[in-house]
Amino acid sequence: MNAFELLRLALSRLRTSRLRAALTMLGVVIGVASVVALVGVGQGTTANITNRLASLGTNLLTVSPSGGADSLTLEDAEAIAELDGVAAVAPELQTSASVAVGTKSTTVSIVGTSAQYARVRAYDVWQGTFLTDAAVERGLRVAVLGATTASDLGLDASAVGSAVSIGGLPFQVIGILQPKGGAGFNNPDEQVLVPLAVVQKYFVSGDAIRTIGVSVASEDRMTELTDAITALLRERHELGATDTADFSVFNQTQLLDAASSISATLTLLLGGIASISLIVGGIGIMNIMLVSVRERTREIGIRKAVGARGRDILLQFLIEALTLSLLGGVIGIVVGLGVSALIGQLAGWGLQIAPSTVAAAVGFSLLVGVVFGVWPARQAARLDPITALRYE
């Protein structure tokens, strides 16, 4: 008997006991759907983290003070800009303040920086212009609004050239940024960019700056520039060989690799946990197939009496188990993709699942059918035809 005929027999048998087949497949459906949905969530989280880190800037190094010290100055940023391989440098000083237009107001981050900030942090201007070197050097009260901030204030393209109040002081809007996408704390679209000197004069006392963003000309030189900046700042801050640095240099590539590694581990863990339910579904298939063998003992005896070989019986029951697991797997994949798409829609990253994950889910469901279908099939194949014919 060929494989096609065996498949036809398996489908015919399943149609005669639809409820039992449906309940048996349910365990596989839940298992596969759980694996696909949770792995999809893990992959979506990874993609979201990767996109968020990439949106922070191109080949970005971030220099920050450590140990609570106000150790970074504008002169440090100017010295870093002189290093070979540095494409752009943007010192940053951040605070928060109320921004108001008419009756509308919102509290957002106010970032004092330089004209290089857009290049370092990979921002594009939607309307108007970005901060200019002249405006930064003269400390003019001009502002560039993040996309969400402009939206919250009810401002559109016509707002360029108008005035807004920041912390009670009038500022001229010279530009509105393209949205980057983000949510929660430190949303890149919920901020206002102004010249660094303005923040130091009106909002934050002292000459220290919060961070220095450094855009490296080539990704190949990220590690080299990290070491060069570390050596430069240690020398400028007069730190000895054994002294603890009062600053930290964060490499965006290393952060991205670490985040991707953690997300991949989390995805694997979620998939492993969900696989437990798939194994439970496989046990359900084995249980039903053993019951089926007992119920069809006389049928097996008749088939053997008319010339069916042991391997024919083995293949018949094995294909029935494979059909159950494969049908359950396909339904589970559809359900899992739907759940993953729904979660992705709510979370904002859409459907993020690799084709290899779907292929692995199909393969795993087939493996479950083989592993948990072999023993019942062998039990059926080993039945003695005389004993089987006498079975009532």
C-alpha positions as CSV (number, residue, x, y, z in Angstrom):
1,M,0.0,0.0,0.0
2,N,1.5,3.3,-1.0
3,A,1.8,6.5,1.1
4,F,-1.1,8.2,-0.7
5,E,-3.5,5.4,0.1
6,L,-2.3,5.3,3.7
7,L,-2.9,9.1,3.9
8,R,-6.4,8.6,2.5
9,L,-7.1,5.9,5.1
10,A,-5.8,8.1,7.9
11,L,-8.0,11.1,6.8
12,S,-11.0,8.7,6.5
13,R,-10.4,7.4,10.0
14,L,-10.1,10.9,11.4
15,R,-13.4,11.9,9.8
16,T,-15.2,9.1,11.5
17,S,-14.2,10.3,14.9
18,R,-14.1,14.1,14.4
19,L,-14.5,15.1,18.0
20,R,-11.8,12.8,19.3
21,A,-9.4,14.0,16.6
22,A,-10.2,17.6,17.3
23,L,-9.6,17.2,21.0
24,T,-6.4,15.3,20.3
25,M,-5.1,18.0,18.0
26,L,-6.0,20.7,20.5
27,G,-2.9,20.0,22.6
28,V,-0.7,20.3,19.5
29,V,-2.6,23.5,18.4
30,I,-2.0,25.1,21.8
31,G,1.6,24.0,21.9
32,V,2.5,25.2,18.4
33,A,0.5,28.5,18.8
34,S,2.3,29.2,22.1
35,V,5.7,28.6,20.5
36,V,5.0,30.7,17.4
37,A,3.4,33.5,19.5
38,L,6.1,33.7,22.2
39,V,9.0,33.4,19.7
40,G,7.3,36.1,17.6
41,V,7.1,38.4,20.7
42,G,10.7,37.7,21.4
43,Q,11.8,38.5,17.8
44,G,9.6,41.6,17.9
45,T,11.2,42.8,21.1
46,T,14.6,42.2,19.6
47,A,13.8,44.2,16.4
48,N,12.3,47.0,18.5
49,I,15.4,47.3,20.7
50,T,17.6,47.1,17.7
51,N,15.7,49.9,15.9
52,R,15.6,52.0,19.0
53,L,19.3,51.8,19.5
54,A,20.0,52.4,15.8
55,S,17.8,55.5,15.9
56,L,20.0,57.0,18.6
57,G,22.7,57.8,16.1
58,T,25.1,56.5,13.5
59,N,28.3,54.8,14.9
60,L,27.5,56.5,18.2
61,L,29.7,56.7,21.2
62,T,28.3,58.3,24.4
63,V,30.6,59.8,27.0
64,S,28.9,60.3,30.4
65,P,30.2,61.3,33.9
66,S,30.4,58.5,36.4
67,G,30.2,58.3,40.2
68,G,28.0,61.3,40.4
69,A,30.8,63.7,39.4
70,D,30.3,66.7,37.1
71,S,33.4,65.8,35.3
72,L,32.7,66.7,31.6
73,T,33.1,70.2,30.2
74,L,32.6,71.9,26.8
75,E,36.4,71.9,26.5
76,D,36.4,68.1,26.7
77,A,33.9,67.9,23.8
78,E,36.1,70.3,21.7
79,A,39.2,68.2,22.4
80,I,37.4,65.0,21.4
81,A,36.3,66.7,18.1
82,E,40.0,67.1,17.3
83,L,40.7,63.3,17.3
84,D,41.3,61.6,14.0
85,G,38.2,59.5,12.9
86,V,35.6,61.6,14.7
87,A,32.9,62.7,12.3
88,A,30.9,65.0,14.7
89,V,30.6,65.8,18.4
90,A,27.6,67.1,20.3
91,P,27.8,68.1,23.9
92,E,24.5,67.8,25.7
93,L,22.9,69.3,28.9
94,Q,19.4,68.2,29.7
95,T,16.7,69.4,32.0
96,S,12.9,69.4,32.0
97,A,10.6,72.4,31.8
98,S,7.1,73.4,30.8
99,V,6.6,74.4,27.1
100,A,3.5,76.4,26.4
101,V,1.7,77.9,23.4
102,G,-1.5,79.8,24.2
103,T,-3.7,77.5,26.4
104,K,-1.8,74.4,25.6
105,S,1.3,73.2,27.6
106,T,3.4,70.1,28.1
107,T,6.4,69.2,30.2
108,V,9.3,67.7,28.2
109,S,13.0,67.4,28.2
110,I,14.9,70.5,27.2
111,V,18.2,69.5,25.6
112,G,20.9,72.2,25.3
113,T,23.3,71.1,22.5
114,S,25.2,72.2,19.4
115,A,24.5,72.3,15.7
116,Q,26.1,68.8,15.3
117,Y,23.4,67.2,17.4
118,A,21.2,66.3,14.4
119,R,24.1,64.5,12.7
120,V,25.3,62.7,15.9
121,R,21.8,61.5,16.9
122,A,20.5,60.9,13.4
123,Y,17.7,63.4,13.4
124,D,16.0,64.8,10.3
125,V,14.2,68.2,10.1
126,W,10.6,68.1,9.0
127,Q,10.0,71.8,8.8
128,G,12.3,74.8,9.1
129,T,16.0,74.4,10.0
130,F,18.1,72.9,12.8
131,L,20.3,74.8,15.2
132,T,23.0,76.7,13.5
133,D,26.6,77.4,14.6
134,A,25.8,81.1,14.8
135,A,22.7,80.6,17.0
136,V,24.7,78.3,19.3
137,E,27.7,80.6,19.6
138,R,25.5,83.6,20.3
139,G,23.2,81.8,22.7
140,L,20.0,82.8,20.9
141,R,16.7,81.8,22.4
142,V,15.7,79.6,19.4
143,A,14.1,76.1,19.7
144,V,13.7,73.0,17.6
145,L,10.7,70.9,18.6
146,G,10.4,67.1,18.7
147,A,7.5,65.7,16.6
148,T,5.4,64.6,19.6
149,T,6.0,67.9,21.4
150,A,4.9,69.9,18.4
151,S,1.8,67.6,18.1
152,D,0.9,68.0,21.8
153,L,1.1,71.8,21.5
154,G,-1.1,71.7,18.4
155,L,1.6,73.1,16.1
156,D,2.1,72.3,12.4
157,A,4.4,73.4,9.6
158,S,3.1,77.0,9.9
159,A,4.5,77.2,13.5
160,V,8.0,77.8,12.2
161,G,8.9,81.4,13.1
162,S,6.3,81.6,15.9
163,A,7.0,81.9,19.6
164,V,6.7,79.3,22.4
165,S,7.2,79.7,26.1
166,I,9.8,77.5,27.7
167,G,10.0,77.8,31.5
168,G,8.3,81.1,31.2
169,L,10.8,82.5,28.7
170,P,9.9,83.3,25.0
171,F,11.7,81.2,22.3
172,Q,11.4,81.3,18.6
173,V,10.6,78.0,16.9
174,I,13.0,77.5,14.0
175,G,12.3,73.9,13.2
176,I,10.3,70.7,13.8
177,L,11.9,67.3,13.7
178,Q,10.8,64.2,11.8
179,P,9.3,61.6,14.2
180,K,11.6,58.8,15.2
181,G,9.0,56.7,17.0
182,G,9.3,55.9,20.7
183,A,7.3,55.7,23.9
184,G,7.7,56.1,27.6
185,F,10.7,57.6,29.4
186,N,13.2,59.5,27.3
187,N,11.1,59.5,24.2
188,P,13.2,61.0,21.4
189,D,10.2,62.8,20.0
190,E,9.2,64.4,23.3
191,Q,12.0,67.0,23.6
192,V,13.0,70.6,22.7
193,L,16.5,71.4,21.4
194,V,18.0,74.7,22.2
195,P,21.6,76.1,22.2
196,L,23.7,74.7,25.1
197,A,24.6,78.2,26.4
198,V,20.9,79.0,26.8
199,V,20.3,76.0,29.1
200,Q,23.5,76.9,31.1
201,K,22.3,80.5,31.5
202,Y,18.6,80.1,32.3
203,F,17.9,76.5,33.5
204,V,21.1,74.7,34.9
205,S,23.8,76.4,36.8
206,G,27.5,75.6,36.3
207,D,29.7,74.7,33.3
208,A,29.5,70.9,33.5
209,I,27.6,69.0,30.7
210,R,25.6,65.9,31.0
211,T,26.9,63.8,28.1
212,I,29.0,64.1,24.9
213,G,27.7,62.3,21.8
214,V,30.4,61.3,19.4
215,S,29.7,60.1,15.8
216,V,32.5,58.0,14.5
217,A,33.4,58.2,10.8
218,S,33.6,54.5,10.3
219,E,32.1,51.6,12.2
220,D,35.5,49.8,12.0
221,R,37.0,52.4,14.2
222,M,34.5,52.3,17.1
223,T,36.8,50.4,19.5
224,E,39.8,52.4,18.4
225,L,38.0,55.7,19.1
226,T,36.7,54.4,22.4
227,D,40.2,53.8,23.6
228,A,41.4,57.1,22.2
229,I,38.7,59.1,24.0
230,T,39.4,57.2,27.2
231,A,43.1,58.0,27.0
232,L,42.4,61.7,26.1
233,L,40.0,62.3,28.9
234,R,42.1,60.5,31.5
235,E,45.0,62.9,30.5
236,R,42.8,66.0,30.6
237,H,41.3,65.1,34.0
238,E,44.8,64.3,35.3
239,L,44.0,60.8,36.3
240,G,46.8,58.4,37.3
241,A,47.1,54.8,36.0
242,T,45.4,53.4,39.1
243,D,42.8,56.1,39.5
244,T,39.2,55.3,38.7
245,A,37.9,57.2,35.7
246,D,35.3,59.9,36.4
247,F,33.6,59.2,33.1
248,S,32.3,56.3,31.0
249,V,32.4,55.7,27.3
250,F,29.5,53.7,26.0
251,N,29.9,52.0,22.6
252,Q,26.6,51.7,20.7
253,T,27.7,48.6,18.8
254,Q,28.5,46.8,22.1
255,L,25.2,47.9,23.5
256,L,23.4,46.6,20.4
257,D,25.2,43.3,20.5
258,A,24.5,42.9,24.2
259,A,20.8,43.7,23.8
260,S,20.5,41.3,20.8
261,S,22.2,38.5,22.8
262,I,19.9,39.1,25.8
263,S,16.8,39.2,23.5
264,A,17.9,36.0,21.7
265,T,18.3,34.2,25.0
266,L,14.9,35.4,26.1
267,T,13.3,34.3,22.8
268,L,14.9,30.8,23.2
269,L,13.7,30.6,26.8
270,L,10.1,31.6,25.8
271,G,10.2,29.1,23.0
272,G,11.5,26.4,25.4
273,I,8.7,27.1,27.9
274,A,6.1,27.0,25.2
275,S,7.5,23.7,23.9
276,I,6.4,22.0,27.1
277,S,2.8,22.4,26.1
278,L,3.6,20.9,22.7
279,I,5.1,17.8,24.4
280,V,1.9,17.5,26.4
281,G,0.0,17.5,23.2
282,G,2.3,14.8,21.9
283,I,1.5,12.7,24.9
284,G,-2.2,13.2,24.1
285,I,-1.6,11.9,20.6
286,M,0.2,8.8,21.9
287,N,-2.6,8.1,24.4
288,I,-5.3,8.3,21.7
289,M,-3.3,6.1,19.3
290,L,-2.9,3.5,22.0
291,V,-6.7,3.6,22.6
292,S,-7.2,3.4,18.8
293,V,-5.0,0.3,18.6
294,R,-7.0,-1.5,21.3
295,E,-10.3,-0.5,19.7
296,R,-9.1,-1.7,16.2
297,T,-7.4,-4.9,17.3
298,R,-9.9,-7.1,15.4
299,E,-9.4,-4.9,12.3
300,I,-5.7,-5.3,12.5
301,G,-6.1,-9.1,12.8
302,I,-8.3,-9.2,9.7
303,R,-5.8,-7.1,7.7
304,K,-2.9,-9.3,8.7
305,A,-5.0,-12.4,7.8
306,V,-5.5,-11.2,4.3
307,G,-1.8,-10.5,3.8
308,A,-0.9,-7.1,5.4
309,R,2.6,-7.0,6.6
310,G,3.7,-5.6,10.0
311,R,5.3,-2.6,8.4
312,D,2.0,-1.8,6.6
313,I,0.2,-1.7,9.9
314,L,3.1,0.3,11.4
315,L,2.9,2.9,8.6
316,Q,-0.8,3.1,8.8
317,F,-0.9,4.1,12.5
318,L,2.2,6.2,12.1
319,I,0.7,8.3,9.3
320,E,-2.4,8.7,11.3
321,A,-0.4,10.2,14.2
322,L,1.6,12.4,11.7
323,T,-1.6,13.6,10.2
324,L,-3.0,14.6,13.6
325,S,0.1,16.4,14.6
326,L,0.6,18.1,11.2
327,L,-3.0,19.4,11.1
328,G,-2.7,20.6,14.6
329,G,0.6,22.2,13.8
330,V,-0.8,24.1,10.8
331,I,-3.8,25.4,12.8
332,G,-1.5,26.3,15.6
333,I,0.8,28.3,13.3
334,V,-2.2,30.3,12.0
335,V,-3.4,30.9,15.6
336,G,0.1,31.8,16.7
337,L,0.7,34.2,13.9
338,G,-2.6,35.9,14.7
339,V,-1.7,36.3,18.4
340,S,1.8,37.5,17.5
341,A,0.4,40.1,15.0
342,L,-2.1,41.3,17.6
343,I,0.6,41.7,20.3
344,G,2.9,43.4,17.8
345,Q,0.1,45.8,16.8
346,L,-0.5,46.7,20.4
347,A,3.2,47.0,21.2
348,G,3.9,49.0,18.1
349,W,6.4,46.7,16.3
350,G,4.0,44.9,14.0
351,L,4.4,41.2,13.0
352,Q,8.0,40.3,13.5
353,I,8.6,36.6,12.9
354,A,11.2,34.8,10.8
355,P,10.1,32.2,8.2
356,S,12.5,29.8,9.8
357,T,10.4,30.0,13.0
358,V,7.3,28.8,11.0
359,A,9.4,26.1,9.4
360,A,10.7,25.0,12.7
361,A,7.2,24.9,14.2
362,V,6.1,22.6,11.3
363,G,9.1,20.4,11.7
364,F,8.6,20.2,15.5
365,S,4.9,19.2,15.1
366,L,6.0,16.4,12.7
367,L,8.6,15.3,15.1
368,V,6.0,15.1,17.9
369,G,3.9,12.9,15.6
370,V,6.8,10.6,14.9
371,V,8.1,10.4,18.5
372,F,4.7,9.9,20.1
373,G,3.2,7.8,17.3
374,V,6.0,5.2,16.9
375,W,5.2,3.2,20.0
376,P,1.4,2.8,19.4
377,A,2.2,2.0,15.7
378,R,4.8,-0.7,16.8
379,Q,2.2,-2.1,19.3
380,A,-0.3,-2.5,16.4
381,A,2.3,-4.0,14.1
382,R,3.4,-6.6,16.6
383,L,-0.1,-7.9,17.3
384,D,-0.5,-11.7,16.6
385,P,-3.2,-12.1,13.9
386,I,-4.8,-15.1,15.6
387,T,-5.0,-13.4,19.0
388,A,-6.3,-10.2,17.2
389,L,-9.0,-12.1,15.4
390,R,-10.2,-13.6,18.7
391,Y,-10.3,-10.2,20.4
392,E,-13.8,-8.9,21.2
